[in-house]
Amino acid sequence: MTMRRQPSSAAQNQNSKRQKQPQLPSVYTKIQDVLDETIPVGKLVSVIGLVKDRRAPRETSGADWKSTLTIYDKSIEDEPERGLPVNIFRPQAEMPEPDATDVVVILSAKVQSYRGEVSLLTHRSTVIHVYSARQIPKPPKSAKQALEAPLRPKDRPPGDPEHEYVSWLYHSIVKDTIPDAEEFENLVSQSRNYKDKFQTLSDIHDNQFCDTIVNVVREPYDQMGTTTLWVSDYTENEAFYKFSWNAGDVSDGRDGDPYGYTTKNITPSTWAGPYGKRSMQVTCFGMDADFAQKEVRAGDWIFLRNLHVKYGHNLNNLEGFVREDRTAFYSGLKIEILQTDDPETIDGRLKEAIRRKRDYEKLKKQQQKSFAANEDNTKRKAENQTEGKMTSKKRRALERAQKNKEVDDREKEKEARLGLNEQIKCENIDQPIFAVPSIIKPVQYKTTVKGQEVELTLPFTCARYRANVRVVDFRPSRLADFTTWRKNLEYDALSDHSGDSDSESGDDGTLNRYAGKKIWEWRFSLLLEDADPKHKGEDNRFWAVVGNTEAQLLLNLDATDLRANPDDLDTLREKLLQLWGNLEECKQQELQRQAMDKKRVAANQPPPSSPPRPSSSRRVETTNNIETALSNKPFSCCVRQYGIKIREKDPLKADADDGKRWQRMFALFGTKISS
C-alpha cells in the first residue's frame, strides 16, 4: 500500500493563508440581497460579479445604445438558474463588452423591477470596470494587472480591496454554469440578430405583431373574462375609429362602425379623448387581462410586447390583442407599466410620445376656443359689412377713436403724476387703466325669467385689466413659504416643459409622507391697493394670486426650497424690495407685535402706552395698531378675473352644483421686475 505524503506544516500555513477569504468591501452589496428584494427598488447599489451572459449592444431611439450583462457571485453560486441582469445604456464607444467569466465591478447602479424581474439599471454616474479572466492571478496576489483600461477616462479605478477581492472571487467560485468561450461568443452573435418590432400606432397594419408604447386613455373594463383597454400614442391611423367632437362633445355618428362594435360601453359623456383617429381598442387575455384589470389605470403609460394587430368584428377598424403565451417558452407578462419620474433613464420613445400628448392637448384647447371665436368673427364681419355701407356709422367710429385717444392722453398724464415705479413693466401698455373699485365691483346681468325681467349678480366674470396699484400685504407671511412642492409628473420628463401651477402640491396633507422626487413651484398672493388717492375711501383693495409661471416672469427666478437654500431666499428678498419697498420689514414688525400681544394677554398684563403715530399717510393696515410707515412706489400691472369651485355646506349658496359654489378670484399676469 502506498502511503499519501502529508504536507509540511509550513505548506499548510501557506495554503491556509492563500485560501483565506477577504471581506467584500463595505460599499458593495451581495447579489443575493438584490435578487431577494431586500434592497428597495430605486436604490443605488454597487456589486462585483462574474459574467455568465451578455447581449450585444444595439441602437435605441436615443443617443445611447443598450446592452445587458448577467452576473453572479458567491452568494448565489449554488443556484445555477439565478443571475442578476444589468441593463447598460451608454454611447456605443463607452459600452463594455466583457467575455465569459470576466469579473465586473459596477458602482452606483439603480435597482429596478422590470416585467416582474429584479435587475440593475445604469445611468450617467454609473461606473463599470472589467477584469480580464485570463490575467487574474491566484490569491493572495492582487488582480490589479487584470484591470482593463476604463472606457471613460474620468472613471475612478478600483482600489486594493477590490483587486484582492476580485482575485479571491474568481478562483474560488464555481464556474460550471458559464458556457465555454465558443458557445458564449455564439450566443452574443445571435443577440446581434435582434429585430426591433417597435412601431408607433400610425404605422401599424393588419395581421402584424409589434411592440409599442401607449397611454391608457380610459379606465380598463372587464369584458367576459377579458380586459379591454383604450390606448393612444397621439399619432393618427386611418384604420382607427374616429371620435368626433363639436365644442368638446363626441358626436353620435359612428364613422365606419355602424353597429358600434368598437365603441361598446362608450358614450359621449364617458369619452374624454383624444379625438380623431388617434385611439385603438386593445383586448387582453389570461394573465395579462388580470394584470391590466388590477394594476393598469387611466393615464398610465404602458409598454405592449408582441401586440397582435388585426381588423376587429366590424372589419373596418384595427384593434389590438394581447394573448397569453401558451408555449413552453413563456416569456412573462406582455404589459409593462412605465415610469416617467426619472428623465435620465426614461426611454426616448416614451419621451416622444409624451411630447406628442402635450402638443395634442395644446391643439385641443386652441380648437375648443376657436368655436366661440369663429362665431364671434362671423357676427363681427356681418356688422362691419353693414357699417361699411353707412357713412354715418363710419363717422361715429372715427369720433369714438378720437375720444379714446384723448382718454389715453389723460391717462398718461395721470400716471406721470402718480410717480409709477419704472422698474416694474407690464404687458398691454396700450390698454386703458381700470380703477380697482370698478374691477372688484360685482357685475349685474339682466335676463328674462317667465316673461319677467330680472337682474342677477354674476359670481365672477372672465376678464383682464390693467391697473395702477401698490402692494400693501402678502401671503404667506414669511418669504421662505413663497414656494411649495408637488409630485413629479410625466410631462416633467420633457426638457421644454414649464410645469403647471395647478398641479398637485405639497400643501395637500395626504402628501406629507411622499418620498419621491419633488418639483418646486412659486405660490403666493399680493394684496393690491389702487394707487390713485381719489379712491382712498372706497373699496379699493383685492388679493391677487401669483402662480408659478407668472412668478417666474415677475421675478426672473426659478422656484427652489427656500428654507434649504438661504442664498436663494436672499436673492428673492432683494427682488421684492423693488416691488414693495419696506413692506416685509413692516410686516415682520407687525407679526412680532402680534406675538407680544398674545404673550401679554396670556400673562394678564395691561396694554402698553400708545406710541406716537407715524407722520406718513401710508401705513401697513393689516391691523388697527400701526407701528411702522410703509414706503413704496405704485406700479402698473396686468390682472385677470376668473372663478373657482369651492365646497359649500349651504345648499342655497351652492351655485356650482355638487355641493360647491363659485368663488371669484384675481391673479397677476404679464408683469415683470426689470433689472
NUMARMI-116838 format. One record per residue (C-alpha): x, y, z; residue number from 1. Coordinates in steps of 0.2 Angstrom, whole numbers, always signed. Layout:
NUMARMI-116838
PT  east north    up num
PT     X     Y     Z NUM
...
//
This chain:
NUMARMI-116838
PT  east north    up num
PT    +0    +0    +0   1
PT    +7   +17    -5   2
PT    +5   +30    +9   3
PT    -1   +48    +4   4
PT   +13   +60    +9   5
PT    +7   +73   +22   6
PT   +11   +92   +18   7
PT   +23  +100   +29   8
PT   +17  +112   +42   9
PT   +24  +127   +33  10
PT   +15  +122   +17  11
PT    -1  +120   +27  12
PT    +1  +138   +34  13
PT    +4  +144   +16  14
PT   -11  +136    +9  15
PT   -22  +142   +23  16
PT   -16  +160   +20  17
PT   -19  +158    +2  18
PT   -37  +152    +4  19
PT   -42  +165   +17  20
PT   -57  +174   +11  21
PT   -56  +193   +10  22
PT   -71  +203   +15  23
PT   -82  +210    +2  24
PT   -78  +229    +3  25
PT   -91  +238   +13  26
PT   -98  +249    -1  27
PT  -103  +233   -11  28
PT  -119  +223   -10  29
PT  -121  +204   -11  30
PT  -131  +200   -27  31
PT  -142  +188   -17  32
PT  -148  +203    -7  33
PT  -153  +212   -23  34
PT  -162  +197   -31  35
PT  -171  +193   -14  36
PT  -178  +211   -15  37
PT  -171  +216    +2  38
PT  -164  +231    -7  39
PT  -179  +243   -11  40
PT  -182  +247   -29  41
PT  -174  +264   -34  42
PT  -160  +262   -23  43
PT  -142  +264   -29  44
PT  -130  +249   -26  45
PT  -113  +243   -31  46
PT  -109  +225   -35  47
PT   -95  +213   -40  48
PT   -98  +198   -50  49
PT   -93  +186   -64  50
PT  -101  +187   -82  51
PT  -111  +172   -87  52
PT  -121  +180  -101  53
PT  -120  +196  -112  54
PT  -131  +203  -125  55
PT  -123  +213  -139  56
PT  -125  +232  -139  57
PT  -139  +238  -150  58
PT  -146  +255  -155  59
PT  -160  +263  -146  60
PT  -171  +278  -151  61
PT  -160  +290  -142  62
PT  -141  +293  -142  63
PT  -137  +278  -131  64
PT  -135  +260  -135  65
PT  -141  +246  -125  66
PT  -133  +230  -119  67
PT  -137  +218  -105  68
PT  -125  +208   -94  69
PT  -130  +194   -82  70
PT  -118  +192   -67  71
PT  -117  +181   -51  72
PT  -106  +180   -36  73
PT  -103  +168   -21  74
PT  -120  +172   -13  75
PT  -129  +163   -27  76
PT  -117  +151   -34  77
PT  -127  +136   -28  78
PT  -142  +142   -38  79
PT  -136  +140   -56  80
PT  -153  +146   -63  81
PT  -151  +163   -55  82
PT  -141  +178   -61  83
PT  -143  +197   -59  84
PT  -146  +206   -76  85
PT  -138  +223   -78  86
PT  -146  +234   -91  87
PT  -132  +246   -98  88
PT  -137  +262  -108  89
PT  -122  +271  -115  90
PT  -115  +278  -131  91
PT  -108  +264  -142  92
PT   -89  +269  -139  93
PT   -92  +268  -120  94
PT  -100  +251  -120  95
PT   -91  +237  -110  96
PT   -90  +220  -119  97
PT   -83  +208  -107  98
PT   -80  +189  -111  99
PT   -87  +174  -101 100
PT   -80  +173   -83 101
PT   -73  +191   -84 102
PT   -76  +200   -67 103
PT   -85  +216   -67 104
PT   -86  +230   -54 105
PT  -101  +240   -55 106
PT  -103  +256   -45 107
PT  -119  +266   -42 108
PT  -132  +257   -52 109
PT  -151  +258   -49 110
PT  -162  +243   -43 111
PT  -177  +241   -54 112
PT  -191  +229   -56 113
PT  -194  +226   -75 114
PT  -208  +214   -80 115
PT  -208  +206   -63 116
PT  -189  +203   -64 117
PT  -177  +212   -52 118
PT  -162  +220   -62 119
PT  -150  +234   -61 120
PT  -151  +250   -72 121
PT  -136  +261   -76 122
PT  -136  +280   -78 123
PT  -124  +294   -81 124
PT  -114  +292   -65 125
PT  -113  +273   -65 126
PT   -95  +266   -66 127
PT   -91  +249   -74 128
PT   -74  +241   -73 129
PT   -69  +224   -81 130
PT   -55  +212   -75 131
PT   -50  +200   -89 132
PT   -51  +182   -83 133
PT   -36  +177   -92 134
PT   -25  +189   -82 135
PT   -32  +187   -65 136
PT   -18  +179   -54 137
PT   -22  +167   -39 138
PT   -23  +174   -22 139
PT   -16  +182   -12 140
PT    -9  +191   -27 141
PT   -18  +207   -32 142
PT   -29  +207   -48 143
PT   -24  +224   -52 144
PT   -14  +218   -68 145
PT   -30  +211   -75 146
PT   -40  +228   -74 147
PT   -44  +234   -92 148
PT   -42  +252   -96 149
PT   -58  +262   -92 150
PT   -69  +266  -107 151
PT   -72  +283   -99 152
PT   -56  +291   -94 153
PT   -64  +301   -79 154
PT   -70  +285   -71 155
PT   -60  +282   -55 156
PT   -51  +265   -54 157
PT   -55  +252   -40 158
PT   -43  +251   -25 159
PT   -33  +237   -17 160
PT   -48  +230    -8 161
PT   -57  +227   -24 162
PT   -41  +220   -33 163
PT   -39  +207   -18 164
PT   -57  +203   -18 165
PT   -58  +200   -37 166
PT   -43  +188   -36 167
PT   -51  +178   -22 168
PT   -68  +178   -30 169
PT   -63  +172   -47 170
PT   -53  +157   -41 171
PT   -65  +151   -28 172
PT   -82  +152   -36 173
PT   -90  +138   -46 174
PT   -90  +141   -65 175
PT  -100  +126   -71 176
PT  -115  +136   -76 177
PT  -104  +148   -88 178
PT  -104  +142  -106 179
PT   -86  +140  -114 180
PT   -79  +154  -124 181
PT   -85  +147  -141 182
PT  -103  +145  -135 183
PT  -103  +161  -126 184
PT   -97  +170  -142 185
PT  -111  +161  -152 186
PT  -124  +167  -140 187
PT  -118  +185  -142 188
PT  -118  +184  -161 189
PT  -136  +178  -160 190
PT  -141  +193  -150 191
PT  -135  +204  -164 192
PT  -149  +197  -175 193
PT  -162  +206  -164 194
PT  -176  +213  -174 195
PT  -184  +229  -167 196
PT  -203  +226  -168 197
PT  -207  +243  -161 198
PT  -220  +253  -170 199
PT  -230  +269  -167 200
PT  -248  +267  -169 201
PT  -248  +277  -185 202
PT  -238  +263  -194 203
PT  -246  +248  -188 204
PT  -257  +237  -201 205
PT  -267  +222  -202 206
PT  -261  +205  -196 207
PT  -245  +212  -188 208
PT  -236  +208  -172 209
PT  -227  +223  -164 210
PT  -221  +231  -148 211
PT  -227  +249  -144 212
PT  -228  +262  -130 213
PT  -245  +269  -127 214
PT  -255  +280  -115 215
PT  -271  +272  -107 216
PT  -284  +285  -111 217
PT  -299  +276  -102 218
PT  -301  +265   -87 219
PT  -299  +247   -91 220
PT  -315  +237   -90 221
PT  -319  +218   -89 222
PT  -327  +210  -104 223
PT  -332  +192  -100 224
PT  -315  +186   -94 225
PT  -305  +198  -104 226
PT  -300  +216  -101 227
PT  -302  +230  -113 228
PT  -291  +245  -114 229
PT  -292  +260  -125 230
PT  -274  +267  -129 231
PT  -266  +281  -139 232
PT  -248  +286  -143 233
PT  -256  +303  -150 234
PT  -252  +298  -168 235
PT  -266  +295  -181 236
PT  -270  +280  -191 237
PT  -284  +280  -205 238
PT  -289  +262  -199 239
PT  -294  +268  -182 240
PT  -312  +273  -176 241
PT  -315  +291  -177 242
PT  -320  +300  -162 243
PT  -328  +317  -167 244
PT  -331  +332  -156 245
PT  -340  +348  -158 246
PT  -337  +361  -144 247
PT  -330  +347  -134 248
PT  -344  +334  -136 249
PT  -342  +317  -145 250
PT  -354  +316  -160 251
PT  -367  +302  -160 252
PT  -362  +297  -178 253
PT  -352  +281  -179 254
PT  -339  +284  -193 255
PT  -336  +267  -200 256
PT  -344  +257  -186 257
PT  -362  +256  -190 258
PT  -365  +243  -176 259
PT  -355  +250  -163 260
PT  -343  +235  -160 261
PT  -328  +245  -157 262
PT  -336  +258  -146 263
PT  -346  +247  -134 264
PT  -349  +254  -117 265
PT  -343  +272  -123 266
PT  -355  +286  -123 267
PT  -352  +305  -127 268
PT  -351  +308  -108 269
PT  -338  +295  -104 270
PT  -326  +298  -118 271
PT  -313  +311  -114 272
PT  -302  +310  -129 273
PT  -291  +310  -138 274
PT  -302  +314  -153 275
PT  -300  +310  -171 276
PT  -292  +294  -177 277
PT  -279  +293  -163 278
PT  -286  +279  -151 279
PT  -286  +260  -153 280
PT  -295  +246  -143 281
PT  -284  +233  -135 282
PT  -291  +216  -129 283
PT  -281  +207  -116 284
PT  -282  +188  -112 285
PT  -276  +177   -97 286
PT  -263  +183   -85 287
PT  -261  +200   -95 288
PT  -280  +203   -93 289
PT  -279  +200   -74 290
PT  -264  +212   -73 291
PT  -272  +225   -83 292
PT  -288  +224   -73 293
PT  -279  +225   -56 294
PT  -264  +236   -60 295
PT  -267  +247   -75 296
PT  -276  +264   -73 297
PT  -281  +278   -85 298
PT  -267  +289   -88 299
PT  -253  +276   -86 300
PT  -240  +274  -100 301
PT  -238  +256  -104 302
PT  -226  +245  -115 303
PT  -236  +232  -125 304
PT  -225  +217  -131 305
PT  -229  +206  -146 306
PT  -246  +215  -148 307
PT  -256  +207  -162 308
PT  -265  +219  -173 309
PT  -279  +215  -185 310
PT  -296  +221  -190 311
PT  -310  +219  -177 312
PT  -328  +212  -178 313
PT  -334  +226  -190 314
PT  -319  +223  -202 315
PT  -317  +242  -203 316
PT  -306  +247  -188 317
PT  -289  +240  -182 318
PT  -289  +233  -165 319
PT  -275  +226  -154 320
PT  -275  +209  -145 321
PT  -263  +204  -130 322
PT  -264  +185  -130 323
PT  -256  +173  -117 324
PT  -241  +164  -122 325
PT  -245  +145  -121 326
PT  -229  +138  -127 327
PT  -215  +131  -117 328
PT  -205  +147  -119 329
PT  -217  +158  -109 330
PT  -209  +175  -108 331
PT  -219  +183   -94 332
PT  -232  +197   -95 333
PT  -233  +207  -111 334
PT  -239  +223  -102 335
PT  -227  +234   -93 336
PT  -231  +250   -83 337
PT  -218  +263   -87 338
PT  -212  +276   -75 339
PT  -210  +294   -80 340
PT  -201  +301   -65 341
PT  -183  +299   -70 342
PT  -178  +310   -85 343
PT  -160  +301   -86 344
PT  -167  +284   -88 345
PT  -183  +286   -97 346
PT  -185  +278  -114 347
PT  -183  +291  -128 348
PT  -198  +283  -137 349
PT  -208  +287  -122 350
PT  -202  +305  -121 351
PT  -208  +307  -139 352
PT  -225  +300  -135 353
PT  -227  +312  -120 354
PT  -221  +326  -131 355
PT  -235  +322  -144 356
PT  -248  +321  -130 357
PT  -243  +338  -124 358
PT  -244  +345  -141 359
PT  -261  +337  -144 360
PT  -268  +344  -128 361
PT  -262  +362  -133 362
PT  -270  +359  -150 363
PT  -286  +353  -142 364
PT  -288  +368  -131 365
PT  -285  +380  -146 366
PT  -298  +371  -156 367
PT  -311  +372  -142 368
PT  -308  +391  -140 369
PT  -309  +393  -159 370
PT  -328  +388  -159 371
PT  -333  +403  -150 372
PT  -321  +414  -159 373
PT  -327  +409  -176 374
PT  -345  +413  -171 375
PT  -340  +430  -165 376
PT  -330  +433  -180 377
PT  -344  +429  -192 378
PT  -356  +441  -182 379
PT  -342  +454  -182 380
PT  -339  +453  -201 381
PT  -358  +454  -204 382
PT  -359  +470  -194 383
PT  -343  +478  -202 384
PT  -351  +475  -219 385
PT  -366  +483  -214 386
PT  -357  +498  -207 387
PT  -347  +500  -222 388
PT  -362  +504  -232 389
PT  -367  +518  -219 390
PT  -355  +533  -219 391
PT  -364  +540  -203 392
PT  -358  +525  -193 393
PT  -340  +526  -200 394
PT  -340  +544  -195 395
PT  -346  +540  -177 396
PT  -332  +526  -176 397
PT  -319  +540  -181 398
PT  -326  +551  -167 399
PT  -325  +537  -154 400
PT  -307  +534  -159 401
PT  -303  +552  -157 402
PT  -311  +552  -139 403
PT  -302  +536  -135 404
PT  -285  +545  -139 405
PT  -290  +559  -128 406
PT  -294  +547  -114 407
PT  -277  +539  -117 408
PT  -268  +555  -116 409
PT  -276  +560   -99 410
PT  -271  +543   -93 411
PT  -253  +546   -97 412
PT  -254  +562   -88 413
PT  -262  +554   -73 414
PT  -248  +540   -72 415
PT  -235  +554   -73 416
PT  -242  +562   -58 417
PT  -243  +546   -48 418
PT  -224  +543   -50 419
PT  -225  +525   -55 420
PT  -211  +513   -52 421
PT  -202  +512   -69 422
PT  -193  +496   -63 423
PT  -210  +486   -65 424
PT  -215  +483   -83 425
PT  -231  +475   -89 426
PT  -239  +469  -105 427
PT  -253  +478  -115 428
PT  -247  +496  -111 429
PT  -259  +502  -124 430
PT  -274  +496  -114 431
PT  -284  +508  -103 432
PT  -281  +509   -84 433
PT  -296  +502   -74 434
PT  -299  +509   -56 435
PT  -299  +495   -43 436
PT  -316  +499   -37 437
PT  -323  +495   -55 438
PT  -313  +479   -56 439
PT  -320  +472   -40 440
PT  -337  +478   -42 441
PT  -349  +463   -45 442
PT  -357  +463   -62 443
PT  -376  +464   -64 444
PT  -384  +454   -78 445
PT  -401  +457   -84 446
PT  -412  +442   -91 447
PT  -430  +437   -93 448
PT  -437  +423   -82 449
PT  -455  +418   -86 450
PT  -458  +433   -95 451
PT  -452  +445   -82 452
PT  -435  +454   -82 453
PT  -424  +450   -68 454
PT  -407  +456   -63 455
PT  -394  +443   -57 456
PT  -377  +446   -49 457
PT  -364  +436   -58 458
PT  -352  +426   -46 459
PT  -337  +431   -57 460
PT  -333  +436   -75 461
PT  -318  +431   -86 462
PT  -310  +447   -89 463
PT  -292  +455   -90 464
PT  -287  +473   -84 465
PT  -273  +484   -82 466
PT  -272  +494   -66 467
PT  -261  +506   -56 468
PT  -258  +498   -39 469
PT  -246  +496   -24 470
PT  -243  +481   -13 471
PT  -249  +483    +5 472
PT  -248  +465   +11 473
PT  -243  +447    +6 474
PT  -247  +429    +9 475
PT  -239  +418   +16 476
PT  -232  +429   +29 477
PT  -214  +423   +28 478
PT  -204  +423   +11 479
PT  -197  +406   +14 480
PT  -215  +399   +11 481
PT  -217  +408    -6 482
PT  -213  +391   -14 483
PT  -221  +374   -12 484
PT  -218  +357   -20 485
PT  -228  +345   -30 486
PT  -226  +327   -36 487
PT  -215  +324   -52 488
PT  -227  +322   -67 489
PT  -225  +313   -83 490
PT  -223  +330   -93 491
PT  -208  +335   -82 492
PT  -198  +322   -92 493
PT  -198  +334  -106 494
PT  -184  +347  -107 495
PT  -196  +361  -113 496
PT  -210  +358  -100 497
PT  -213  +373   -89 498
PT  -224  +365   -76 499
PT  -242  +369   -70 500
PT  -246  +379   -56 501
PT  -262  +370   -53 502
PT  -253  +353   -51 503
PT  -255  +343   -35 504
PT  -243  +350   -22 505
PT  -236  +348    -5 506
PT  -249  +358    +3 507
PT  -261  +343    +2 508
PT  -260  +334   +19 509
PT  -260  +317   +10 510
PT  -243  +320    +3 511
PT  -234  +323   +19 512
PT  -226  +306   +18 513
PT  -222  +307    -1 514
PT  -203  +302    -3 515
PT  -202  +304   -22 516
PT  -194  +317   -32 517
PT  -202  +335   -29 518
PT  -204  +349   -41 519
PT  -204  +366   -33 520
PT  -216  +380   -38 521
PT  -220  +398   -34 522
PT  -236  +401   -25 523
PT  -240  +417   -16 524
PT  -253  +431   -16 525
PT  -252  +450   -15 526
PT  -264  +462    -8 527
PT  -265  +476   -21 528
PT  -272  +494   -17 529
PT  -277  +507   -30 530
PT  -263  +519   -32 531
PT  -275  +534   -36 532
PT  -278  +544   -20 533
PT  -295  +549   -25 534
PT  -301  +531   -22 535
PT  -294  +531    -4 536
PT  -311  +530    +4 537
PT  -318  +517    -7 538
PT  -317  +498    -8 539
PT  -301  +499   -17 540
PT  -291  +483   -12 541
PT  -291  +465   -18 542
PT  -280  +449   -16 543
PT  -271  +443   -32 544
PT  -264  +426   -34 545
PT  -246  +424   -41 546
PT  -245  +407   -49 547
PT  -229  +398   -54 548
PT  -227  +404   -72 549
PT  -232  +422   -68 550
PT  -220  +422   -53 551
PT  -206  +416   -65 552
PT  -210  +431   -76 553
PT  -211  +443   -62 554
PT  -195  +438   -53 555
PT  -185  +430   -66 556
PT  -181  +417   -54 557
PT  -184  +398   -53 558
PT  -193  +391   -38 559
PT  -182  +381   -25 560
PT  -183  +375    -7 561
PT  -181  +392    +1 562
PT  -178  +385   +18 563
PT  -164  +374   +12 564
PT  -156  +387    +1 565
PT  -154  +404   +11 566
PT  -144  +412    -4 567
PT  -160  +410   -15 568
PT  -170  +417    -1 569
PT  -159  +432    +0 570
PT  -160  +435   -19 571
PT  -179  +434   -18 572
PT  -179  +447    -4 573
PT  -168  +459   -15 574
PT  -180  +457   -30 575
PT  -196  +460   -19 576
PT  -188  +476   -12 577
PT  -190  +484   -29 578
PT  -208  +478   -29 579
PT  -214  +483   -12 580
PT  -201  +494    -3 581
PT  -200  +491   +15 582
PT  -216  +481   +16 583
PT  -208  +465   +23 584
PT  -199  +475   +37 585
PT  -216  +482   +42 586
PT  -224  +465   +40 587
PT  -211  +457   +52 588
PT  -213  +471   +65 589
PT  -232  +468   +64 590
PT  -230  +449   +67 591
PT  -218  +452   +81 592
PT  -231  +465   +89 593
PT  -245  +452   +87 594
PT  -234  +439   +96 595
PT  -230  +450  +110 596
PT  -249  +455  +112 597
PT  -253  +436  +113 598
PT  -240  +433  +127 599
PT  -246  +449  +136 600
PT  -264  +443  +136 601
PT  -259  +426  +141 602
PT  -250  +433  +156 603
PT  -264  +445  +160 604
PT  -253  +460  +158 605
PT  -260  +478  +154 606
PT  -258  +485  +137 607
PT  -243  +497  +134 608
PT  -245  +515  +131 609
PT  -249  +520  +114 610
PT  -234  +525  +103 611
PT  -234  +541   +93 612
PT  -242  +538   +76 613
PT  -231  +539   +60 614
PT  -232  +555   +51 615
PT  -234  +547   +34 616
PT  -251  +543   +27 617
PT  -245  +527   +20 618
PT  -245  +513   +34 619
PT  -247  +494   +35 620
PT  -266  +492   +38 621
PT  -266  +474   +42 622
PT  -272  +478   +59 623
PT  -278  +493   +69 624
PT  -261  +495   +78 625
PT  -249  +503   +66 626
PT  -230  +503   +71 627
PT  -220  +507   +55 628
PT  -224  +518   +40 629
PT  -225  +509   +23 630
PT  -214  +517    +9 631
PT  -216  +510    -8 632
PT  -220  +516   -26 633
PT  -235  +511   -36 634
PT  -234  +502   -52 635
PT  -244  +497   -67 636
PT  -248  +478   -69 637
PT  -260  +466   -78 638
PT  -274  +457   -68 639
PT  -286  +444   -73 640
PT  -303  +439   -65 641
PT  -309  +421   -65 642
PT  -319  +409   -54 643
PT  -315  +393   -45 644
PT  -326  +380   -37 645
PT  -325  +378   -18 646
PT  -336  +367    -6 647
PT  -352  +374    +1 648
PT  -362  +367   +15 649
PT  -377  +378   +12 650
PT  -387  +371    -2 651
PT  -394  +388    -6 652
PT  -377  +395    -9 653
PT  -371  +380   -20 654
PT  -372  +389   -36 655
PT  -359  +377   -45 656
PT  -369  +361   -41 657
PT  -362  +346   -32 658
PT  -361  +354   -16 659
PT  -350  +368   -22 660
PT  -351  +387   -26 661
PT  -341  +399   -37 662
PT  -328  +409   -29 663
PT  -322  +425   -38 664
PT  -303  +426   -39 665
PT  -290  +438   -46 666
PT  -272  +434   -52 667
PT  -257  +444   -58 668
PT  -250  +441   -75 669
PT  -239  +449   -88 670
PT  -229  +459   -75 671
PT  -210  +459   -73 672
PT  -197  +467   -61 673
PT  -184  +473   -74 674
PT  -166  +473   -70 675
//
